[in-house]
Amino acid sequence: MGRDDTARLAESNAVPNEAQNVQEETLPATEALTAATPAPPDAEDVDPLSVQEERRRRVAAAQDEELRWSNLRAVLRGEDSSLGYKAARDAWKMADRFVLSEDGVLYFVGTNRRSDPDEQQGTWMRLVVPSTMVQEVLQSCHDSLEGGHQGINRTYHRVKADYDWIGLYADVEKHVRSCPDCCSSKSRPQLRGYSPGNVLAERPFQMVSMDFVIPLPKSRRGNTALLLFQCSFTGFVMGKAMSDTTALVVAQAFEECVYRRFGAPSLIRHDRDPRFMSEVFQAFAEMMQSRSRATLSYRPQANGQQERSVKTVMQSVRVYAEDPLQQDWDEIAEKLIFAINNSQDGTRKETPFYLVHGWDAQSTLKAMSSSLKRGSGRQSDALAWRREVNRQQ
């Protein structure tokens, strides 16, 4: 046997080292794991109806895990024979104010605050939120861009419009007061006195206010100013981030944000700023058959509604700005205007969005938990039918 044959024989009989063992043992396992792991589903293959059904199934299961709602659901299903006397009695006391949907989700039956006072009050169904999902609702209605980090009262009315649980106001108050972003980014509200002599609008977009938010840090998109418009009648806010504040660009922004969507206002209010007094904008206002009214020089808060809107927008921008230099402010500001328009106004007792459009904008959370299988009939008719079925069981 030659020297080469002896070396090959010794190598084949040698004990493999640790690295070889790990490689030999790990490689097949990794390949098996890769083969067993299914590929993520394509977005086009995901059925939105299936996603909603699964989410509603989770809500119903979470409701069933809490004793109070579990007993109530049993009564509404006609299965109260399995309950004790006290549990059944307590559940029956509440049964008239609740209803089960076709897929077993529990709703609270409240009064529609928009009912005509001359007619019989309508009803409104609000989803009963189990305690394990309360935080998710609060984060969606307050922390998200749709919530806009609004105050206690606005957040409360936003939550109450679609959801219900025991201690709702206390939970909203605690969540907003303990919000670290709100505490660090917002100042205390200033008390403002009544400003006599202001012109009052009598219909939507009869009077529109304008104001610039400047100076702002230059954003990644090159914007340095935010132009805000507000309907004085409804409080509806529109905004546009701008890199150029010349009169012509301002007029074009007004046409895009206001005129194309709502027509020409009869009155335009603004601060005493050369931008709005320029020949270009005056010519545009005359073309729209509008006249310009500057804020009274001795009363700088005569346009206080617009000043409050500016303050609200910029406070919210500071909360959400992720860049240390706030170079993303323009990306955030236009999105936050949606949250402001869908928050209840303390003076008007309605959301600006509803006052303009006549219906409420649906949040993403509600859209994901709503059912697409509902019929085209009136909600009150379906509710009356379900309550009658529950009574007969």
ChimeraX attribute file (.defattr): number of C-alpha atoms within 10 A of each C-alpha:
attribute: neighborCount
match mode: 1-to-1
recipient: residues
	/A:1	5
	/A:2	6
	/A:3	7
	/A:4	8
	/A:5	10
	/A:6	10
	/A:7	10
	/A:8	11
	/A:9	10
	/A:10	10
	/A:11	11
	/A:12	9
	/A:13	8
	/A:14	9
	/A:15	10
	/A:16	10
	/A:17	8
	/A:18	9
	/A:19	9
	/A:20	11
	/A:21	11
	/A:22	10
	/A:23	10
	/A:24	11
	/A:25	11
	/A:26	12
	/A:27	11
	/A:28	11
	/A:29	11
	/A:30	11
	/A:31	10
	/A:32	11
	/A:33	11
	/A:34	11
	/A:35	10
	/A:36	9
	/A:37	8
	/A:38	8
	/A:39	8
	/A:40	6
	/A:41	8
	/A:42	7
	/A:43	7
	/A:44	7
	/A:45	7
	/A:46	10
	/A:47	9
	/A:48	12
	/A:49	14
	/A:50	10
	/A:51	13
	/A:52	17
	/A:53	18
	/A:54	14
	/A:55	16
	/A:56	19
	/A:57	16
	/A:58	14
	/A:59	21
	/A:60	23
	/A:61	15
	/A:62	18
	/A:63	24
	/A:64	20
	/A:65	13
	/A:66	13
	/A:67	11
	/A:68	13
	/A:69	19
	/A:70	18
	/A:71	23
	/A:72	28
	/A:73	24
	/A:74	17
	/A:75	24
	/A:76	25
	/A:77	16
	/A:78	15
	/A:79	14
	/A:80	19
	/A:81	10
	/A:82	12
	/A:83	14
	/A:84	10
	/A:85	11
	/A:86	9
	/A:87	16
	/A:88	18
	/A:89	16
	/A:90	13
	/A:91	22
	/A:92	16
	/A:93	10
	/A:94	12
	/A:95	19
	/A:96	14
	/A:97	13
	/A:98	22
	/A:99	26
	/A:100	19
	/A:101	15
	/A:102	11
	/A:103	11
	/A:104	18
	/A:105	20
	/A:106	26
	/A:107	20
	/A:108	23
	/A:109	19
	/A:110	15
	/A:111	12
	/A:112	13
	/A:113	13
	/A:114	11
	/A:115	13
	/A:116	10
	/A:117	9
	/A:118	6
	/A:119	7
	/A:120	8
	/A:121	13
	/A:122	15
	/A:123	18
	/A:124	19
	/A:125	22
	/A:126	20
	/A:127	22
	/A:128	22
	/A:129	25
	/A:130	21
	/A:131	14
	/A:132	12
	/A:133	12
	/A:134	17
	/A:135	15
	/A:136	13
	/A:137	15
	/A:138	21
	/A:139	16
	/A:140	19
	/A:141	26
	/A:142	25
	/A:143	22
	/A:144	14
	/A:145	21
	/A:146	23
	/A:147	24
	/A:148	29
	/A:149	29
	/A:150	23
	/A:151	16
	/A:152	18
	/A:153	16
	/A:154	23
	/A:155	24
	/A:156	23
	/A:157	20
	/A:158	20
	/A:159	20
	/A:160	16
	/A:161	16
	/A:162	18
	/A:163	19
	/A:164	21
	/A:165	16
	/A:166	11
	/A:167	8
	/A:168	16
	/A:169	18
	/A:170	11
	/A:171	16
	/A:172	25
	/A:173	16
	/A:174	11
	/A:175	18
	/A:176	23
	/A:177	13
	/A:178	11
	/A:179	14
	/A:180	11
	/A:181	15
	/A:182	20
	/A:183	13
	/A:184	10
	/A:185	14
	/A:186	16
	/A:187	10
	/A:188	6
	/A:189	7
	/A:190	7
	/A:191	6
	/A:192	8
	/A:193	7
	/A:194	10
	/A:195	12
	/A:196	8
	/A:197	8
	/A:198	12
	/A:199	12
	/A:200	10
	/A:201	16
	/A:202	11
	/A:203	11
	/A:204	17
	/A:205	25
	/A:206	19
	/A:207	21
	/A:208	24
	/A:209	23
	/A:210	21
	/A:211	22
	/A:212	21
	/A:213	16
	/A:214	10
	/A:215	9
	/A:216	14
	/A:217	16
	/A:218	17
	/A:219	20
	/A:220	13
	/A:221	13
	/A:222	14
	/A:223	20
	/A:224	21
	/A:225	21
	/A:226	23
	/A:227	19
	/A:228	24
	/A:229	26
	/A:230	23
	/A:231	25
	/A:232	24
	/A:233	19
	/A:234	22
	/A:235	27
	/A:236	25
	/A:237	25
	/A:238	19
	/A:239	24
	/A:240	19
	/A:241	22
	/A:242	20
	/A:243	14
	/A:244	13
	/A:245	16
	/A:246	15
	/A:247	19
	/A:248	16
	/A:249	16
	/A:250	19
	/A:251	19
	/A:252	14
	/A:253	19
	/A:254	23
	/A:255	17
	/A:256	12
	/A:257	17
	/A:258	21
	/A:259	15
	/A:260	10
	/A:261	9
	/A:262	13
	/A:263	13
	/A:264	21
	/A:265	20
	/A:266	16
	/A:267	18
	/A:268	22
	/A:269	22
	/A:270	20
	/A:271	22
	/A:272	15
	/A:273	12
	/A:274	10
	/A:275	20
	/A:276	23
	/A:277	16
	/A:278	13
	/A:279	13
	/A:280	16
	/A:281	21
	/A:282	18
	/A:283	14
	/A:284	17
	/A:285	21
	/A:286	11
	/A:287	11
	/A:288	15
	/A:289	12
	/A:290	18
	/A:291	14
	/A:292	16
	/A:293	13
	/A:294	15
	/A:295	18
	/A:296	14
	/A:297	10
	/A:298	7
	/A:299	11
	/A:300	13
	/A:301	18
	/A:302	20
	/A:303	22
	/A:304	16
	/A:305	14
	/A:306	25
	/A:307	17
	/A:308	13
	/A:309	20
	/A:310	20
	/A:311	14
	/A:312	18
	/A:313	22
	/A:314	18
	/A:315	18
	/A:316	25
	/A:317	25
	/A:318	19
	/A:319	19
	/A:320	22
	/A:321	17
	/A:322	13
	/A:323	11
	/A:324	7
	/A:325	11
	/A:326	18
	/A:327	19
	/A:328	20
	/A:329	26
	/A:330	26
	/A:331	15
	/A:332	21
	/A:333	23
	/A:334	18
	/A:335	15
	/A:336	24
	/A:337	22
	/A:338	19
	/A:339	22
	/A:340	28
	/A:341	23
	/A:342	24
	/A:343	26
	/A:344	21
	/A:345	18
	/A:346	10
	/A:347	7
	/A:348	12
	/A:349	11
	/A:350	19
	/A:351	24
	/A:352	23
	/A:353	22
	/A:354	17
	/A:355	17
	/A:356	18
	/A:357	9
	/A:358	9
	/A:359	10
	/A:360	14
	/A:361	13
	/A:362	10
	/A:363	15
	/A:364	11
	/A:365	13
	/A:366	14
	/A:367	11
	/A:368	17
	/A:369	18
	/A:370	16
	/A:371	16
	/A:372	12
	/A:373	9
	/A:374	11
	/A:375	8
	/A:376	7
	/A:377	8
	/A:378	8
	/A:379	14
	/A:380	13
	/A:381	9
	/A:382	15
	/A:383	19
	/A:384	13
	/A:385	10
	/A:386	16
	/A:387	17
	/A:388	11
	/A:389	14
	/A:390	18
	/A:391	13
	/A:392	7
	/A:393	10
